[in-house]
């Protein structure tokens, strides 16, 4: 064949032009593109990463994987059990996940059914890459494959056990036939504090996007975070109950044993409230956890959102009794943090604070969260009495022998009216409140012994002995300027109080001073009257200091950025009403009345809790220092 001068000239011209690329060279990319290319993996980009491609290329399997992925995976398995190089295990994990993902999208039901087994193989391969013994050490902390393998393991558990109808998780003892051999899976509940039989089903937390919270708090680690959905309990008034937990598949067999008799693994269950780490091959491994999603799932459509306003205007709304409720199971050694909501509110409005504080490792390991729920239209003194009784009864039920010192170091946090209830757990009033509203001591009051007993229960307050610190958030210690005669009269017409409460209030009405009677003008007293600036009981309570040994903190909201104390208000409570002398600290947050949602309020509560924890540890060390 004759090569003309024109052909030679064109060839030489191509070599000199910048537009003609050489077989090997570089292209300029952005930092984002560079990061994406460097760390691309099956989860982030739907492709194998460079480390896997290196292994595939080593065994001349790159092109074959695109055409015959199942055969390549079988080859990698044979290499993995005969070759000591750990990177083969990583490649086996990534290729198994990619093939499982491809099968899951198939329209062929038979192929689609195989997907879960490849996902489970990806989880097992990831586990062995991270933990198996061999001449090569496991990946170090800065090796990006460490996080990728952990994520592959976690997501593969989700997809590997999604074998039920419509992809429902099947978390039970089972036998599986994997591409590399048989696997027998047992259940291990030894560390699970909840009753497995109470649960109807489990949902992967990663399945849901969260709305409404400022942040979605996840604790990175290994395992599949779940929302445990409990069976419906007849008569339970607040909808279905859920619990956050994590499942971890502990692979007990070496990889070679799968094709030689079958492998063994145990599916372990852990409550998020109890466990944050486990031990694998003598290493401490954090558990992956996602409490935020479980909390959001619980609050989705929950009647808790309407409980506050509904129960304020109705005595029958939800028919939920005042009471103290735990978030999770009782945890000895952790200090109770008791949250008390405000007027026409509910525990749902503490969810932002709980979501943020529980994500803090120090808080999570040292505190347990309780909340007090009550109908906020009731007389404040009666609601406060219910709170004190609930605290005493809960402590006696959980620790009758007094062996848990943490249970006797409670911190109570109250917002708005809840702050008034909180103060009434921490003061020794003597008969000051009685004299404020009845004008005389109990011995001088002409009434039945039954009424005198009721007066003592409501108005002669002793501090709850195990409440050691209180926090008042936007609390109207001297009343709210919104609680005017007009508002109180309107509320009195709308509010319907329980018959038992009406009987108690009516019995005591004639014993009140003329001044208090004139304020009521024949109406039945409600919590709105209790928060009136004219209420003598409120003024008397504001002047009573906390009992010795109890620490107090004020968080006061001022909505005007320019206002400085003693001026300013939050739209409901003036600074002058929320301020108390003698507090350990006072923090001003620029917010409206619902400041319990504000990040600065939450951060201040955290600071107070850390201070409380430090003081308890210091007190424990004092006897040893002598």
Secondary structure as GFF3:
##gff-version 3
##sequence-region A 1 626
A	DSSP	alpha_helix	5	16	.	.	.	ID=ss1
A	DSSP	alpha_helix	31	39	.	.	.	ID=ss2
A	DSSP	alpha_helix	50	58	.	.	.	ID=ss3
A	DSSP	alpha_helix	62	67	.	.	.	ID=ss4
A	DSSP	alpha_helix	69	82	.	.	.	ID=ss5
A	DSSP	alpha_helix	87	104	.	.	.	ID=ss6
A	DSSP	alpha_helix	109	131	.	.	.	ID=ss7
A	DSSP	alpha_helix	144	160	.	.	.	ID=ss8
A	DSSP	three_ten_helix	165	167	.	.	.	ID=ss9
A	DSSP	beta_strand	174	178	.	.	.	ID=ss10
A	DSSP	beta_strand	181	188	.	.	.	ID=ss11
A	DSSP	three_ten_helix	196	198	.	.	.	ID=ss12
A	DSSP	beta_strand	199	204	.	.	.	ID=ss13
A	DSSP	three_ten_helix	205	207	.	.	.	ID=ss14
A	DSSP	beta_strand	224	230	.	.	.	ID=ss15
A	DSSP	beta_strand	242	251	.	.	.	ID=ss16
A	DSSP	three_ten_helix	255	259	.	.	.	ID=ss17
A	DSSP	beta_strand	263	271	.	.	.	ID=ss18
A	DSSP	beta_strand	277	280	.	.	.	ID=ss19
A	DSSP	beta_strand	283	286	.	.	.	ID=ss20
A	DSSP	alpha_helix	291	299	.	.	.	ID=ss21
A	DSSP	alpha_helix	304	313	.	.	.	ID=ss22
A	DSSP	beta_strand	323	326	.	.	.	ID=ss23
A	DSSP	beta_strand	335	340	.	.	.	ID=ss24
A	DSSP	three_ten_helix	347	350	.	.	.	ID=ss25
A	DSSP	alpha_helix	351	358	.	.	.	ID=ss26
A	DSSP	alpha_helix	361	366	.	.	.	ID=ss27
A	DSSP	beta_strand	367	373	.	.	.	ID=ss28
A	DSSP	alpha_helix	380	398	.	.	.	ID=ss29
A	DSSP	three_ten_helix	405	408	.	.	.	ID=ss30
A	DSSP	beta_strand	410	415	.	.	.	ID=ss31
A	DSSP	alpha_helix	417	423	.	.	.	ID=ss32
A	DSSP	alpha_helix	432	438	.	.	.	ID=ss33
A	DSSP	three_ten_helix	442	444	.	.	.	ID=ss34
A	DSSP	alpha_helix	449	459	.	.	.	ID=ss35
A	DSSP	beta_strand	467	473	.	.	.	ID=ss36
A	DSSP	alpha_helix	485	494	.	.	.	ID=ss37
A	DSSP	alpha_helix	499	509	.	.	.	ID=ss38
A	DSSP	alpha_helix	514	520	.	.	.	ID=ss39
A	DSSP	alpha_helix	527	530	.	.	.	ID=ss40
A	DSSP	alpha_helix	536	543	.	.	.	ID=ss41
A	DSSP	beta_strand	551	557	.	.	.	ID=ss42
A	DSSP	alpha_helix	575	578	.	.	.	ID=ss43
A	DSSP	beta_strand	585	589	.	.	.	ID=ss44
A	DSSP	three_ten_helix	595	597	.	.	.	ID=ss45
A	DSSP	alpha_helix	599	625	.	.	.	ID=ss46
###
